């Protein structure tokens, strides 16, 4: 709204009327608005949730301090969603296909998570929506995002190349600073993405479907859509599993989102993309505004979610957070960096799958199921004491670690992973 108002005022001579043309300014405004909404409006939402007796249902898993969390307001993901969408609506360019896709993904997964939380609360147990329905929702989003990227004429990229194209052009950076005589490859509609450790950092999915001959490009887009579906499902579910300790998921997601915002800013500017020799994605600068609002919302939410938590995000928040991160990474062609940047989410996913598989195999063979970890998801493993009657292959650590320390250490690991993700772009 404000974005369009300032556009009308640009030629009016009013001081500051052109500020909204700068991505950095709009991103800063979106960040601060989201932070303030999350802190101040979030308090009122928490009070309302308490009045409505929307309290977390906690199973007794024998973890220290766990049962004290019973009754803590849940569905706090509404705070994150509201605090993200309001600033985006105010200072974002809603005509951008990138912005529209991010808003759609947020609302889609927010509704999916809300339905799951509602079912849990209405049934007064932890059994919410069946897993297959969550997967269907995530797959549906993946199909929509993938097909839109294939069909939309506004979603293109310019590949970083060793020898620039012969034509010289005048471009504008993400902050509309005019830079002349920058040369780059022409716009392409292609299923290419960023891959680490490879010269020029680009990978074309059609390489996998070259055997299809004339249909190789369509086959490449099909592979891209399948990767999109997998990335959204894995990241969304990984964030959902990670949301088990106060502030853990929100803190990790803040670091991941900030890293992706920087990547989007660099990739949206031909100047920086050329200098860093990375893929240039015209028009994707609006994603920086969205992610700035999202980071502000997460930080504001942590005001109430850090130990001891006054509100939990619930599936309304965790499913949405993971989906936003995945869709954002896909739009800036960084989906193949997700396994490193979001490694903790995936280790949480893998720990559960390994635990269940090993238990079933050992039970079938010996009649008694055994475990690899003391408890899953992985963060709970560190809360359990070792050698305390739990038949698990990994008993370390012997002494349980306090919840705030586990969260802080996971945050530190998340920061290290973000740094390594950036490093991979220059290690070729």
ZINOR-V948039 format. One record per backbone hydrogen bond with DSSP energy under -1.0 kcal/mol. CO is the residue of the C=O (numbers start at 1). NH is the residue of the N-H. If there is no record, write none. Layout:
<<CO/NH> <CO/NH>>
//
This chain:
<<1/5> <2/6> <3/7> <4/8> <5/9> <9/12> <14/17> <16/19> <18/21> <19/22> <22/26> <23/27> <24/28> <25/29> <26/30> <27/31> <28/32> <29/33> <30/34> <31/35> <32/36> <33/37> <34/38> <35/39> <36/40> <37/41> <37/42> <41/45> <42/46> <43/47> <44/48> <45/49> <46/50> <47/51> <48/52> <49/54> <50/53> <53/55> <54/74> <56/71> <59/61> <63/66> <66/69> <67/70> <69/72> <72/56> <73/312> <75/78> <76/79> <77/81> <78/82> <79/83> <80/84> <81/85> <82/86> <84/88> <85/89> <86/90> <87/91> <88/92> <90/2> <90/3> <92/94> <93/96> <96/100> <97/101> <98/102> <99/103> <100/104> <101/105> <102/106> <103/107> <104/108> <105/109> <106/110> <107/111> <108/112> <109/113> <110/114> <111/115> <112/116> <113/117> <114/118> <115/119> <116/120> <117/121> <118/122> <119/123> <120/125> <126/128> <130/133> <130/134> <131/135> <132/136> <133/137> <134/138> <135/139> <136/140> <137/141> <138/142> <139/143> <140/144> <141/145> <142/146> <143/147> <144/148> <145/149> <146/150> <147/151> <148/152> <157/188> <158/280> <169/182> <171/179> <173/176> <177/173> <179/171> <182/169> <188/157> <190/192> <191/205> <193/203> <198/201> <201/195> <203/193> <204/207> <205/208> <209/212> <210/213> <212/215> <213/216> <215/219> <216/220> <217/221> <218/222> <219/223> <220/224> <221/225> <222/226> <223/227> <224/228> <225/229> <226/230> <227/231> <228/232> <229/233> <230/234> <231/235> <232/236> <233/237> <234/238> <235/239> <236/240> <237/241> <238/242> <239/243> <242/244> <245/248> <247/251> <248/252> <249/253> <250/254> <251/255> <252/256> <253/257> <254/258> <255/259> <256/260> <257/261> <258/262> <259/263> <260/264> <261/265> <262/266> <263/267> <264/268> <267/281> <269/273> <270/274> <271/275> <272/276> <273/278> <280/158> <281/284> <284/287> <285/288> <286/290> <287/291> <288/292> <289/293> <290/294> <291/295> <292/296> <293/297> <294/298> <295/299> <296/300> <297/301> <298/302> <301/304> <301/305> <302/306> <304/310> <312/76> <313/77> <313/317> <314/318> <315/319> <317/321> <318/322> <319/323> <320/324> <321/325> <322/326> <323/327> <324/328> <325/329> <326/330> <327/331> <328/332> <329/334> <330/333> <333/194> <334/337> <337/341> <338/342> <340/343> <342/346> <343/347> <344/348> <345/349> <346/350> <347/351> <348/352> <349/353> <350/354> <351/355> <352/356> <353/357> <354/358> <355/359> <356/360> <357/361> <358/362> <359/363> <360/364> <361/365> <362/366> <363/367> <371/393> <372/394> <377/380> <378/381> <380/383> <382/401> <390/392> <391/371> <398/386> <402/406> <403/407> <404/408> <405/409> <406/410> <407/411> <408/412> <409/413> <410/414> <411/415> <412/416> <413/417> <414/418> <415/419> <416/420> <417/421> <418/422> <419/423> <420/424> <423/426> <424/197>>
//
